Structure formats: C-alpha cells, structure tokens
Amino acid sequence: MIRFFAIPGLILLSLGSAMAADRQASDTTPAEDIATYREYFQQRFPDVSRQQYADGVYAIDAISRENWEAIEEFPPYEPMIAVGETLWQTPFANGKTYTDCFGTSPAQRKHYPHWDAASQQVITLPLAINQCRVRNGEKPLKYKKGRMADLLAYLSYASRGQLIDVKIPDAAALKAYNAGKSIYFARRGQLNFSCASCHMQSAGQRVRTDILSPALGHTSGWPVYRSKWGELGTLHRRFTGCMKQMRARPYKAQSVELRNLEYFLTHMSNGIQYNGPAARK
C-alpha cells in the first residue's frame, strides 16, 4: 500500500515499492520542481531572500544567526583552508599536481556536481579529486573528513560567490536526478522519516534544542565545521549521519545513490551562491 502526504504543489511518497518511487519522481519535471520548492519556502518564510538560504538554519532564526556571525569573525575552518591550499599546490610523486586535472584555478564548485555522459554517472567534486589522484598514481582519499575535507575547504573558499547552476542535459541525467529525488522523499528506517520530513515539512521547527534547516541552499556551504564533530566534514558525511539518525542503513559516501541525491538536492538550489566552507552547530 502507498500512502501520500501533500506539500503545496507537490505529492511526496511515504511508503511503497522502488518502482512506485520511480514513477512518483518522474511525475514532475526538474523545472516544475524548482518552481514548487521556491514557492513553498517563500510562503513558509516570506522574509527570507533566496540567497539567504545558503546560510542554512541561520537564515530563519535570528538568535542562531547572531551566534553564527560571531563565530564567523574567527572561523574555525580557516586553518583547513590553508592546509587545502598546500595540498592543491603540492606535486604528486610523478611531478604533476591537481592543476593538471582541473586547470590552474581552484574555483571549481560551479562545475560540480554534473552529469558525465561518457561514464554515464554523476560526478561530484570529491569523486573528481580521487579520480585525479588515481590517474596520477596516488591513493584515493577518504571521503568524509581529513585531507579530502581540507581540499574541499580551499576549493570552496576560492569558489565563493559562484552560482549553483546544475544542468539536466539528457534522459540519462534525468533518470539520475529522479533517482536522487526518490531517495530524498522516500521514508526509511525505524523512524519512518525521509529527508523531506525534516527539511521541507518540518523546516523551522525544533527537534530537542535544534532548529531544522530548510532544504533550499543545503549543498551550498560544504564542507562544514560542525561543533558536534569538532572538525571539518563533507556533505556525504552529513548524508550518512542523517540516515543513521533515521535508524536506517546509510549508503556509502560517494555511492551512486548519494551522488544522485547530491545532484537532485543541488539542482533544487540553482541560483543560490556557493558560500563554503561554513560553520554549523
């Protein structure tokens, strides 16, 4: 049996088979989706501009924003940007550097995630970094934290102000987008939550002492230094953490599933500026 609940202009899948989820995801086009999400959040938070959603929960809660702005005067991720810059410039064992893969500019966020027709998959920036390393005889980096997060901090800092502009160029890309959309709205785990349960339906509400952030802009500020972690972490670290909180078995970082999810979620925020790295509670 399939049960549905409604957000204005959008029907969200609650329970059902994978086939039903695929049909539901394809009911609307990406352009229709963006219009619906923007309208929904504009009605939900009428005083918040679209760009402010890049600030996460700090866009919708004034007290939290004051605390965050104080932290940003001496951001805890600043040393990681410097480490990432050193990593970017340090030659591999073969004498080449990341610039041989990406070009000389570290401002790379506007290019990712994107659909790669040659390999028929979504390419994220962390995946591209490890592909570069492997091509040059280096071991891949772990995806959730450490040197990968440091590199991403430097590249994201260099990319601040770039607009999110994810394209869905063909039918294969649309299939990946819809797969990510299905993951976002499908309920899972012992708690029977979906990503949308917290970040669309309940955005702005409290879970214990935490205010749930809105979905728009969610991918713009990564990597993030979280006080809870005491370190910098990547977007896919957060994805897997959320799924664990749902009491669901998480997909692996940079799996096809989570890259498709990132593709969908980043497309949702088209027109918002990248502003990573960031600090969060």
C-alpha atoms as an extended CHARMM CRD file, in Angstrom:
* protein
*
       281  EXT
         1         1  MET       CA              0.0000000000        0.0000000000        0.0000000000  PROA      1               0.0000000000
         2         2  ILE       CA              1.2020000000        3.5270000000       -0.8040000000  PROA      2               0.0000000000
         3         3  ARG       CA              0.3030000000        6.4660000000        1.4090000000  PROA      3               0.0000000000
         4         4  PHE       CA              0.8160000000       10.0620000000        0.3380000000  PROA      4               0.0000000000
         5         5  PHE       CA              1.0100000000       13.3480000000        2.1520000000  PROA      5               0.0000000000
         6         6  ALA       CA              0.9780000000       16.7470000000        0.4980000000  PROA      6               0.0000000000
         7         7  ILE       CA              3.0950000000       19.8600000000        0.4210000000  PROA      7               0.0000000000
         8         8  PRO       CA              1.5050000000       22.6090000000       -1.7310000000  PROA      8               0.0000000000
         9         9  GLY       CA              2.0590000000       21.7060000000       -5.3790000000  PROA      9               0.0000000000
        10        10  LEU       CA              3.9870000000       18.5310000000       -4.5610000000  PROA      10              0.0000000000
        11        11  ILE       CA              2.9910000000       14.9800000000       -3.6450000000  PROA      11              0.0000000000
        12        12  LEU       CA              5.5510000000       13.1890000000       -1.5240000000  PROA      12              0.0000000000
        13        13  LEU       CA              5.9560000000        9.4390000000       -1.4290000000  PROA      13              0.0000000000
        14        14  SER       CA              5.5380000000        7.9570000000        2.0300000000  PROA      14              0.0000000000
        15        15  LEU       CA              5.7260000000        4.2110000000        1.5660000000  PROA      15              0.0000000000
        16        16  GLY       CA              5.8980000000        1.9150000000       -1.4370000000  PROA      16              0.0000000000
        17        17  SER       CA              7.9840000000       -0.1090000000       -3.8240000000  PROA      17              0.0000000000
        18        18  ALA       CA             11.0480000000        1.1470000000       -5.6890000000  PROA      18              0.0000000000
        19        19  MET       CA              9.0220000000        1.0440000000       -8.9020000000  PROA      19              0.0000000000
        20        20  ALA       CA              6.3430000000        3.2300000000       -7.3690000000  PROA      20              0.0000000000
        21        21  ALA       CA              9.0140000000        5.6410000000       -6.1640000000  PROA      21              0.0000000000
        22        22  ASP       CA             10.4310000000        5.9400000000       -9.6700000000  PROA      22              0.0000000000
        23        23  ARG       CA              7.0020000000        6.6810000000      -11.1050000000  PROA      23              0.0000000000
        24        24  GLN       CA              6.3620000000        9.2750000000       -8.4360000000  PROA      24              0.0000000000
        25        25  ALA       CA              9.7130000000       11.0030000000       -9.0000000000  PROA      25              0.0000000000
        26        26  SER       CA              9.0410000000       11.3920000000      -12.7110000000  PROA      26              0.0000000000
        27        27  ASP       CA              5.5890000000       12.9190000000      -12.2510000000  PROA      27              0.0000000000
        28        28  THR       CA              7.0630000000       16.4290000000      -12.4460000000  PROA      28              0.0000000000
        29        29  THR       CA              9.9590000000       17.9370000000      -14.3780000000  PROA      29              0.0000000000
        30        30  PRO       CA             13.0590000000       19.4990000000      -12.7700000000  PROA      30              0.0000000000
        31        31  ALA       CA             11.8280000000       22.9530000000      -13.8330000000  PROA      31              0.0000000000
        32        32  GLU       CA              8.4540000000       22.3240000000      -12.2180000000  PROA      32              0.0000000000
        33        33  ASP       CA             10.1930000000       21.0380000000       -9.0990000000  PROA      33              0.0000000000
        34        34  ILE       CA             12.2920000000       24.1710000000       -8.6640000000  PROA      34              0.0000000000
        35        35  ALA       CA              9.2500000000       26.4010000000       -9.0750000000  PROA      35              0.0000000000
        36        36  THR       CA              7.3620000000       24.3620000000       -6.4750000000  PROA      36              0.0000000000
        37        37  TYR       CA             10.1800000000       24.3450000000       -3.9160000000  PROA      37              0.0000000000
        38        38  ARG       CA             10.7890000000       28.0700000000       -4.2680000000  PROA      38              0.0000000000
        39        39  GLU       CA              7.1120000000       28.8710000000       -3.8960000000  PROA      39              0.0000000000
        40        40  TYR       CA              6.7860000000       26.5770000000       -0.8970000000  PROA      40              0.0000000000
        41        41  PHE       CA              9.6580000000       28.1380000000        1.0170000000  PROA      41              0.0000000000
        42        42  GLN       CA              8.6870000000       31.6680000000        0.0130000000  PROA      42              0.0000000000
        43        43  GLN       CA              5.2930000000       31.0610000000        1.5890000000  PROA      43              0.0000000000
        44        44  ARG       CA              6.8480000000       29.3400000000        4.5910000000  PROA      44              0.0000000000
        45        45  PHE       CA              9.4750000000       32.0300000000        5.2730000000  PROA      45              0.0000000000
        46        46  PRO       CA              8.3240000000       35.1870000000        3.4450000000  PROA      46              0.0000000000
        47        47  ASP       CA             11.0580000000       37.4200000000        4.9310000000  PROA      47              0.0000000000
        48        48  VAL       CA             13.9420000000       35.2240000000        3.7730000000  PROA      48              0.0000000000
        49        49  SER       CA             15.5600000000       36.0240000000        0.4120000000  PROA      49              0.0000000000
        50        50  ARG       CA             16.6070000000       33.1740000000       -1.8290000000  PROA      50              0.0000000000
        51        51  GLN       CA             20.3200000000       33.8130000000       -1.3130000000  PROA      51              0.0000000000
        52        52  GLN       CA             19.9370000000       33.7530000000        2.4720000000  PROA      52              0.0000000000
        53        53  TYR       CA             19.0920000000       30.0590000000        2.2720000000  PROA      53              0.0000000000
        54        54  ALA       CA             22.7960000000       29.4650000000        1.6750000000  PROA      54              0.0000000000
        55        55  ASP       CA             23.1850000000       30.1820000000        5.4060000000  PROA      55              0.0000000000
        56        56  GLY       CA             21.0860000000       27.1910000000        6.4310000000  PROA      56              0.0000000000
        57        57  VAL       CA             19.1950000000       27.4670000000        9.6900000000  PROA      57              0.0000000000
        58        58  TYR       CA             20.7880000000       30.8730000000       10.2950000000  PROA      58              0.0000000000
        59        59  ALA       CA             18.5810000000       32.2600000000        7.5270000000  PROA      59              0.0000000000
        60        60  ILE       CA             15.4150000000       31.5740000000        9.5020000000  PROA      60              0.0000000000
        61        61  ASP       CA             16.3920000000       32.0680000000       13.1530000000  PROA      61              0.0000000000
        62        62  ALA       CA             17.6730000000       35.4770000000       14.2840000000  PROA      62              0.0000000000
        63        63  ILE       CA             19.2230000000       34.3300000000       17.5700000000  PROA      63              0.0000000000
        64        64  SER       CA             21.1150000000       31.4820000000       15.9470000000  PROA      64              0.0000000000
        65        65  ARG       CA             22.2890000000       33.8830000000       13.2500000000  PROA      65              0.0000000000
        66        66  GLU       CA             23.7780000000       36.2910000000       15.7900000000  PROA      66              0.0000000000
        67        67  ASN       CA             25.7860000000       33.4790000000       17.3670000000  PROA      67              0.0000000000
        68        68  TRP       CA             26.9030000000       32.2420000000       13.9580000000  PROA      68              0.0000000000
        69        69  GLU       CA             28.0170000000       35.6890000000       12.8120000000  PROA      69              0.0000000000
        70        70  ALA       CA             30.1560000000       35.9780000000       15.9550000000  PROA      70              0.0000000000
        71        71  ILE       CA             31.7830000000       32.6150000000       15.1610000000  PROA      71              0.0000000000
        72        72  GLU       CA             32.4140000000       33.6870000000       11.5710000000  PROA      72              0.0000000000
        73        73  GLU       CA             34.6230000000       36.5630000000       12.7650000000  PROA      73              0.0000000000
        74        74  PHE       CA             37.2200000000       33.9170000000       13.6400000000  PROA      74              0.0000000000
        75        75  PRO       CA             36.0190000000       30.9020000000       11.6470000000  PROA      75              0.0000000000
        76        76  PRO       CA             37.1640000000       27.5130000000       12.9600000000  PROA      76              0.0000000000
        77        77  TYR       CA             37.6420000000       26.2050000000        9.4150000000  PROA      77              0.0000000000
        78        78  GLU       CA             40.2150000000       28.8520000000        8.4810000000  PROA      78              0.0000000000
        79        79  PRO       CA             43.2910000000       26.6630000000        9.1930000000  PROA      79              0.0000000000
        80        80  MET       CA             41.8140000000       23.9110000000        6.9950000000  PROA      80              0.0000000000
        81        81  ILE       CA             41.6350000000       26.2960000000        4.0330000000  PROA      81              0.0000000000
        82        82  ALA       CA             45.3780000000       26.8770000000        4.3490000000  PROA      82              0.0000000000
        83        83  VAL       CA             46.0450000000       23.1270000000        4.5690000000  PROA      83              0.0000000000
        84        84  GLY       CA             43.8950000000       22.5670000000        1.4900000000  PROA      84              0.0000000000
        85        85  GLU       CA             45.7970000000       25.2010000000       -0.4570000000  PROA      85              0.0000000000
        86        86  THR       CA             49.0730000000       23.4600000000        0.3640000000  PROA      86              0.0000000000
        87        87  LEU       CA             47.6270000000       20.1160000000       -0.7530000000  PROA      87              0.0000000000
        88        88  TRP       CA             46.4100000000       21.6730000000       -4.0150000000  PROA      88              0.0000000000
        89        89  GLN       CA             49.8700000000       23.0100000000       -4.7940000000  PROA      89              0.0000000000
        90        90  THR       CA             51.9340000000       20.0040000000       -3.6400000000  PROA      90              0.0000000000
        91        91  PRO       CA             53.1250000000       17.8440000000       -6.5610000000  PROA      91              0.0000000000
        92        92  PHE       CA             52.2410000000       14.1730000000       -6.7800000000  PROA      92              0.0000000000
        93        93  ALA       CA             55.0500000000       11.6240000000       -6.9350000000  PROA      93              0.0000000000
        94        94  ASN       CA             55.0180000000       11.9060000000      -10.7490000000  PROA      94              0.0000000000
        95        95  GLY       CA             55.6000000000       15.6790000000      -10.5480000000  PROA      95              0.0000000000
        96        96  LYS       CA             52.0790000000       16.6870000000      -11.5930000000  PROA      96              0.0000000000
        97        97  THR       CA             49.5350000000       18.4840000000       -9.3910000000  PROA      97              0.0000000000
        98        98  TYR       CA             45.7790000000       18.8650000000       -9.1970000000  PROA      98              0.0000000000
        99        99  THR       CA             46.0670000000       21.6880000000      -11.6960000000  PROA      99              0.0000000000
       100       100  ASP       CA             46.8990000000       19.1210000000      -14.3840000000  PROA      100             0.0000000000
       101       101  CYS       CA             43.4110000000       17.6930000000      -13.8510000000  PROA      101             0.0000000000
       102       102  PHE       CA             41.3720000000       20.7850000000      -13.0520000000  PROA      102             0.0000000000
       103       103  GLY       CA             43.2620000000       23.6800000000      -14.5910000000  PROA      103             0.0000000000
       104       104  THR       CA             45.0420000000       26.3980000000      -12.6970000000  PROA      104             0.0000000000
       105       105  SER       CA             42.0260000000       27.9000000000      -10.9380000000  PROA      105             0.0000000000
       106       106  PRO       CA             40.9500000000       26.3530000000       -7.6240000000  PROA      106             0.0000000000
       107       107  ALA       CA             37.4640000000       27.9120000000       -8.0320000000  PROA      107             0.0000000000
       108       108  GLN       CA             35.8610000000       24.6320000000       -9.0360000000  PROA      108             0.0000000000
       109       109  ARG       CA             32.4910000000       24.4680000000       -7.2420000000  PROA      109             0.0000000000
       110       110  LYS       CA             30.4430000000       25.7760000000      -10.1770000000  PROA      110             0.0000000000
       111       111  HSD       CA             31.3820000000       22.6670000000      -12.1750000000  PROA      111             0.0000000000
       112       112  TYR       CA             30.0640000000       20.1070000000       -9.6670000000  PROA      112             0.0000000000
       113       113  PRO       CA             28.0210000000       18.0280000000       -9.4090000000  PROA      113             0.0000000000
       114       114  HSD       CA             27.4460000000       17.4160000000      -13.0970000000  PROA      114             0.0000000000
       115       115  TRP       CA             26.2610000000       14.6140000000      -15.3490000000  PROA      115             0.0000000000
       116       116  ASP       CA             29.0780000000       12.9540000000      -17.2710000000  PROA      116             0.0000000000
       117       117  ALA       CA             27.7580000000       11.4380000000      -20.4890000000  PROA      117             0.0000000000
       118       118  ALA       CA             30.9310000000        9.4580000000      -21.1450000000  PROA      118             0.0000000000
       119       119  SER       CA             30.8070000000        7.4890000000      -17.8960000000  PROA      119             0.0000000000
       120       120  GLN       CA             27.0160000000        7.7630000000      -17.5050000000  PROA      120             0.0000000000
       121       121  GLN       CA             27.1550000000        8.9520000000      -13.9180000000  PROA      121             0.0000000000
       122       122  VAL       CA             27.0020000000       11.9930000000      -11.6990000000  PROA      122             0.0000000000
       123       123  ILE       CA             30.4630000000       13.3780000000      -10.9760000000  PROA      123             0.0000000000
       124       124  THR       CA             30.8830000000       15.2090000000       -7.6890000000  PROA      124             0.0000000000
       125       125  LEU       CA             33.9270000000       17.2610000000       -6.7490000000  PROA      125             0.0000000000
       126       126  PRO       CA             35.2500000000       14.7020000000       -4.2010000000  PROA      126             0.0000000000
       127       127  LEU       CA             34.8990000000       11.9230000000       -6.7870000000  PROA      127             0.0000000000
       128       128  ALA       CA             36.7600000000       14.0470000000       -9.3580000000  PROA      128             0.0000000000
       129       129  ILE       CA             39.5560000000       14.6940000000       -6.8440000000  PROA      129             0.0000000000
       130       130  ASN       CA             40.0660000000       10.9850000000       -6.2670000000  PROA      130             0.0000000000
       131       131  GLN       CA             39.8420000000       10.2340000000       -9.9800000000  PROA      131             0.0000000000
       132       132  CYS       CA             42.6270000000       12.7620000000      -10.4740000000  PROA      132             0.0000000000
       133       133  ARG       CA             44.7170000000       11.1520000000       -7.7550000000  PROA      133             0.0000000000
       134       134  VAL       CA             44.3010000000        7.6360000000       -9.1370000000  PROA      134             0.0000000000
       135       135  ARG       CA             45.1850000000        8.7720000000      -12.6700000000  PROA      135             0.0000000000
       136       136  ASN       CA             48.4110000000       10.1610000000      -11.2480000000  PROA      136             0.0000000000
       137       137  GLY       CA             49.3660000000        7.0710000000       -9.2690000000  PROA      137             0.0000000000
       138       138  GLU       CA             48.1690000000        8.3100000000       -5.8630000000  PROA      138             0.0000000000
       139       139  LYS       CA             45.8990000000        6.5710000000       -3.3820000000  PROA      139             0.0000000000
       140       140  PRO       CA             42.3540000000        7.9290000000       -3.1360000000  PROA      140             0.0000000000
       141       141  LEU       CA             41.4380000000        9.9760000000       -0.0760000000  PROA      141             0.0000000000
       142       142  LYS       CA             38.7050000000        9.0370000000        2.3790000000  PROA      142             0.0000000000
       143       143  TYR       CA             35.5230000000       10.8780000000        1.5510000000  PROA      143             0.0000000000
       144       144  LYS       CA             34.1060000000       12.0660000000        4.8740000000  PROA      144             0.0000000000
       145       145  LYS       CA             36.8500000000       14.1230000000        6.5340000000  PROA      145             0.0000000000
       146       146  GLY       CA             40.5820000000       14.7050000000        6.7530000000  PROA      146             0.0000000000
       147       147  ARG       CA             42.5840000000       15.7330000000        3.7040000000  PROA      147             0.0000000000
       148       148  MET       CA             39.5630000000       15.4930000000        1.4060000000  PROA      148             0.0000000000
       149       149  ALA       CA             37.6530000000       17.9670000000        3.5700000000  PROA      149             0.0000000000
       150       150  ASP       CA             40.7060000000       20.2620000000        3.6730000000  PROA      150             0.0000000000
       151       151  LEU       CA             40.9930000000       20.2710000000       -0.1110000000  PROA      151             0.0000000000
       152       152  LEU       CA             37.2850000000       20.9280000000       -0.4690000000  PROA      152             0.0000000000
       153       153  ALA       CA             37.5370000000       23.7940000000        2.0260000000  PROA      153             0.0000000000
       154       154  TYR       CA             40.1580000000       25.5070000000       -0.1300000000  PROA      154             0.0000000000
       155       155  LEU       CA             38.2910000000       24.9180000000       -3.3910000000  PROA      155             0.0000000000
       156       156  SER       CA             35.0060000000       26.0480000000       -1.8590000000  PROA      156             0.0000000000
       157       157  TYR       CA             36.5420000000       29.1730000000       -0.3780000000  PROA      157             0.0000000000
       158       158  ALA       CA             38.0070000000       30.0550000000       -3.7840000000  PROA      158             0.0000000000
       159       159  SER       CA             34.5400000000       29.4870000000       -5.3060000000  PROA      159             0.0000000000
       160       160  ARG       CA             32.5220000000       31.7480000000       -3.0110000000  PROA      160             0.0000000000
       161       161  GLY       CA             30.0380000000       33.7990000000       -4.9930000000  PROA      161             0.0000000000
       162       162  GLN       CA             29.6820000000       31.3210000000       -7.8410000000  PROA      162             0.0000000000
       163       163  LEU       CA             26.0580000000       30.4960000000       -8.6520000000  PROA      163             0.0000000000
       164       164  ILE       CA             24.7190000000       26.9760000000       -8.3820000000  PROA      164             0.0000000000
       165       165  ASP       CA             23.6490000000       26.0080000000      -11.8820000000  PROA      165             0.0000000000
       166       166  VAL       CA             23.1600000000       22.2570000000      -12.1950000000  PROA      166             0.0000000000
       167       167  LYS       CA             22.0730000000       21.0570000000      -15.6370000000  PROA      167             0.0000000000
       168       168  ILE       CA             19.9320000000       18.0290000000      -16.5370000000  PROA      168             0.0000000000
       169       169  PRO       CA             21.1560000000       17.6040000000      -20.1380000000  PROA      169             0.0000000000
       170       170  ASP       CA             19.5340000000       14.3680000000      -21.3020000000  PROA      170             0.0000000000
       171       171  ALA       CA             17.2930000000       11.4210000000      -20.4230000000  PROA      171             0.0000000000
       172       172  ALA       CA             20.0610000000        9.5470000000      -18.6080000000  PROA      172             0.0000000000
       173       173  ALA       CA             20.7940000000       12.5810000000      -16.4490000000  PROA      173             0.0000000000
       174       174  LEU       CA             17.0750000000       12.9550000000      -15.7410000000  PROA      174             0.0000000000
       175       175  LYS       CA             16.9730000000        9.3470000000      -14.5710000000  PROA      175             0.0000000000
       176       176  ALA       CA             19.8010000000       10.0560000000      -12.1090000000  PROA      176             0.0000000000
       177       177  TYR       CA             18.0310000000       13.2340000000      -10.9460000000  PROA      177             0.0000000000
       178       178  ASN       CA             14.8000000000       11.3180000000      -10.3740000000  PROA      178             0.0000000000
       179       179  ALA       CA             16.6810000000        8.5890000000       -8.5220000000  PROA      179             0.0000000000
       180       180  GLY       CA             18.0910000000       11.2210000000       -6.1720000000  PROA      180             0.0000000000
       181       181  LYS       CA             14.6440000000       12.7590000000       -5.8110000000  PROA      181             0.0000000000
       182       182  SER       CA             13.1680000000        9.3820000000       -4.8590000000  PROA      182             0.0000000000
       183       183  ILE       CA             15.8300000000        8.9400000000       -2.1810000000  PROA      183             0.0000000000
       184       184  TYR       CA             15.0860000000       12.4100000000       -0.8020000000  PROA      184             0.0000000000
       185       185  PHE       CA             11.3430000000       11.8820000000       -0.4380000000  PROA      185             0.0000000000
       186       186  ALA       CA             11.1240000000        8.1530000000        0.3640000000  PROA      186             0.0000000000
       187       187  ARG       CA             10.6810000000        7.3260000000        4.0380000000  PROA      187             0.0000000000
       188       188  ARG       CA             13.1380000000        4.8790000000        5.5330000000  PROA      188             0.0000000000
       189       189  GLY       CA             14.4660000000        3.3880000000        8.7280000000  PROA      189             0.0000000000
       190       190  GLN       CA             12.8570000000        2.5490000000       12.0470000000  PROA      190             0.0000000000
       191       191  LEU       CA             11.6600000000        6.1410000000       12.4480000000  PROA      191             0.0000000000
       192       192  ASN       CA              9.9960000000        6.1330000000        9.0140000000  PROA      192             0.0000000000
       193       193  PHE       CA             11.4620000000        9.5460000000        8.1600000000  PROA      193             0.0000000000
       194       194  SER       CA             12.5190000000       10.9890000000        4.8350000000  PROA      194             0.0000000000
       195       195  CYS       CA             14.9390000000       13.8370000000        4.2090000000  PROA      195             0.0000000000
       196       196  ALA       CA             11.8840000000       15.9520000000        3.3810000000  PROA      196             0.0000000000
       197       197  SER       CA             10.2190000000       15.1030000000        6.7020000000  PROA      197             0.0000000000
       198       198  CYS       CA             12.7040000000       17.3540000000        8.4850000000  PROA      198             0.0000000000
       199       199  HSD       CA             13.8910000000       19.8130000000        5.8670000000  PROA      199             0.0000000000
       200       200  MET       CA             10.6570000000       20.5500000000        4.0000000000  PROA      200             0.0000000000
       201       201  GLN       CA              7.6490000000       19.5930000000        6.1270000000  PROA      201             0.0000000000
       202       202  SER       CA              9.2140000000       20.4970000000        9.4690000000  PROA      202             0.0000000000
       203       203  ALA       CA             11.7190000000       23.1930000000        8.4510000000  PROA      203             0.0000000000
       204       204  GLY       CA             11.8970000000       25.8230000000       11.1650000000  PROA      204             0.0000000000
       205       205  GLN       CA             10.5610000000       23.5310000000       13.8570000000  PROA      205             0.0000000000
       206       206  ARG       CA             12.5910000000       22.1820000000       16.7530000000  PROA      206             0.0000000000
       207       207  VAL       CA             13.9160000000       18.7140000000       17.4350000000  PROA      207             0.0000000000
       208       208  ARG       CA             15.0250000000       18.9570000000       21.0520000000  PROA      208             0.0000000000
       209       209  THR       CA             17.2390000000       22.0790000000       21.0340000000  PROA      209             0.0000000000
       210       210  ASP       CA             17.9510000000       22.0510000000       17.2830000000  PROA      210             0.0000000000
       211       211  ILE       CA             16.0110000000       24.0270000000       14.6830000000  PROA      211             0.0000000000
       212       212  LEU       CA             15.5110000000       22.0950000000       11.4460000000  PROA      212             0.0000000000
       213       213  SER       CA             17.0310000000       23.8740000000        8.4610000000  PROA      213             0.0000000000
       214       214  PRO       CA             15.2190000000       24.3510000000        5.1320000000  PROA      214             0.0000000000
       215       215  ALA       CA             16.2050000000       22.2530000000        2.1280000000  PROA      215             0.0000000000
       216       216  LEU       CA             16.9970000000       25.1990000000       -0.1520000000  PROA      216             0.0000000000
       217       217  GLY       CA             20.7050000000       26.0090000000       -0.1120000000  PROA      217             0.0000000000
       218       218  HSD       CA             21.6200000000       22.8010000000        1.6900000000  PROA      218             0.0000000000
       219       219  THR       CA             24.5650000000       21.9560000000       -0.5450000000  PROA      219             0.0000000000
       220       220  SER       CA             25.9690000000       25.4820000000       -0.8740000000  PROA      220             0.0000000000
       221       221  GLY       CA             28.1500000000       25.7510000000        2.2410000000  PROA      221             0.0000000000
       222       222  TRP       CA             30.0640000000       22.4850000000        2.2980000000  PROA      222             0.0000000000
       223       223  PRO       CA             32.4050000000       21.3030000000        3.6720000000  PROA      223             0.0000000000
       224       224  VAL       CA             31.2580000000       22.3200000000        7.1330000000  PROA      224             0.0000000000
       225       225  TYR       CA             32.9400000000       22.6340000000       10.5080000000  PROA      225             0.0000000000
       226       226  ARG       CA             30.4000000000       21.3130000000       12.9990000000  PROA      226             0.0000000000
       227       227  SER       CA             30.7660000000       21.9310000000       16.7070000000  PROA      227             0.0000000000
       228       228  LYS       CA             29.3410000000       18.4460000000       17.2230000000  PROA      228             0.0000000000
       229       229  TRP       CA             32.1850000000       16.9450000000       15.1950000000  PROA      229             0.0000000000
       230       230  GLY       CA             34.9300000000       19.2660000000       16.3950000000  PROA      230             0.0000000000
       231       231  GLU       CA             36.3120000000       19.1680000000       12.8560000000  PROA      231             0.0000000000
       232       232  LEU       CA             35.5410000000       19.7030000000        9.2050000000  PROA      232             0.0000000000
       233       233  GLY       CA             33.3200000000       17.2050000000        7.4060000000  PROA      233             0.0000000000
       234       234  THR       CA             31.9270000000       16.6820000000        3.9230000000  PROA      234             0.0000000000
       235       235  LEU       CA             28.3670000000       16.7120000000        2.6130000000  PROA      235             0.0000000000
       236       236  HSD       CA             28.2870000000       12.9260000000        2.3070000000  PROA      236             0.0000000000
       237       237  ARG       CA             29.3830000000       12.6000000000        5.9190000000  PROA      237             0.0000000000
       238       238  ARG       CA             26.2540000000       14.5570000000        6.7910000000  PROA      238             0.0000000000
       239       239  PHE       CA             24.0900000000       12.4520000000        4.4680000000  PROA      239             0.0000000000
       240       240  THR       CA             25.2100000000        9.2350000000        6.1470000000  PROA      240             0.0000000000
       241       241  GLY       CA             24.7980000000       10.7810000000        9.5950000000  PROA      241             0.0000000000
       242       242  CYS       CA             21.2080000000       11.8040000000        8.8240000000  PROA      242             0.0000000000
       243       243  MET       CA             20.3590000000        8.3040000000        7.6510000000  PROA      243             0.0000000000
       244       244  LYS       CA             21.7860000000        6.8350000000       10.8350000000  PROA      244             0.0000000000
       245       245  GLN       CA             19.6000000000        9.2480000000       12.8170000000  PROA      245             0.0000000000
       246       246  MET       CA             16.5980000000        7.8550000000       10.9130000000  PROA      246             0.0000000000
       247       247  ARG       CA             17.7140000000        4.4200000000       12.1810000000  PROA      247             0.0000000000
       248       248  ALA       CA             18.3070000000        3.4450000000        8.5620000000  PROA      248             0.0000000000
       249       249  ARG       CA             21.3070000000        1.7610000000        6.9840000000  PROA      249             0.0000000000
       250       250  PRO       CA             23.1580000000        4.5750000000        5.1850000000  PROA      250             0.0000000000
       251       251  TYR       CA             24.5290000000        4.4190000000        1.6860000000  PROA      251             0.0000000000
       252       252  LYS       CA             28.3060000000        4.6930000000        1.4460000000  PROA      252             0.0000000000
       253       253  ALA       CA             29.8560000000        8.1160000000        0.8910000000  PROA      253             0.0000000000
       254       254  GLN       CA             30.1570000000        8.8240000000       -2.8490000000  PROA      254             0.0000000000
       255       255  SER       CA             27.9990000000        5.8300000000       -3.7250000000  PROA      255             0.0000000000
       256       256  VAL       CA             25.8620000000        6.1730000000       -6.8380000000  PROA      256             0.0000000000
       257       257  GLU       CA             22.8540000000        6.7220000000       -4.5900000000  PROA      257             0.0000000000
       258       258  LEU       CA             24.3470000000        9.6050000000       -2.6230000000  PROA      258             0.0000000000
       259       259  ARG       CA             25.8240000000       11.2320000000       -5.7160000000  PROA      259             0.0000000000
       260       260  ASN       CA             22.3590000000       11.1500000000       -7.2940000000  PROA      260             0.0000000000
       261       261  LEU       CA             20.9470000000       12.6170000000       -4.0880000000  PROA      261             0.0000000000
       262       262  GLU       CA             23.5250000000       15.4200000000       -4.2080000000  PROA      262             0.0000000000
       263       263  TYR       CA             22.6630000000       16.0260000000       -7.8650000000  PROA      263             0.0000000000
       264       264  PHE       CA             18.9600000000       16.4300000000       -7.0650000000  PROA      264             0.0000000000
       265       265  LEU       CA             19.4890000000       18.4970000000       -3.9260000000  PROA      265             0.0000000000
       266       266  THR       CA             21.9940000000       20.8480000000       -5.5560000000  PROA      266             0.0000000000
       267       267  HSD       CA             19.7010000000       21.3590000000       -8.5410000000  PROA      267             0.0000000000
       268       268  MET       CA             16.9790000000       22.3880000000       -6.0730000000  PROA      268             0.0000000000
       269       269  SER       CA             19.2250000000       25.3180000000       -5.0750000000  PROA      269             0.0000000000
       270       270  ASN       CA             20.0040000000       26.6110000000       -8.5650000000  PROA      270             0.0000000000
       271       271  GLY       CA             20.5140000000       30.3720000000       -8.4710000000  PROA      271             0.0000000000
       272       272  ILE       CA             21.9090000000       30.4010000000       -4.9180000000  PROA      272             0.0000000000
       273       273  GLN       CA             25.5720000000       31.2420000000       -4.4090000000  PROA      273             0.0000000000
       274       274  TYR       CA             28.1430000000       28.7930000000       -3.1080000000  PROA      274             0.0000000000
       275       275  ASN       CA             29.4660000000       30.0920000000        0.2160000000  PROA      275             0.0000000000
       276       276  GLY       CA             31.5430000000       27.2710000000        1.6970000000  PROA      276             0.0000000000
       277       277  PRO       CA             33.2190000000       26.3220000000        3.8270000000  PROA      277             0.0000000000
       278       278  ALA       CA             30.8850000000       27.0810000000        6.6910000000  PROA      278             0.0000000000
       279       279  ALA       CA             30.4330000000       26.6180000000       10.4280000000  PROA      279             0.0000000000
       280       280  ARG       CA             27.3870000000       24.9100000000       11.8730000000  PROA      280             0.0000000000
       281       281  LYS       CA             26.2810000000       23.7810000000       15.2930000000  PROA      281             0.0000000000
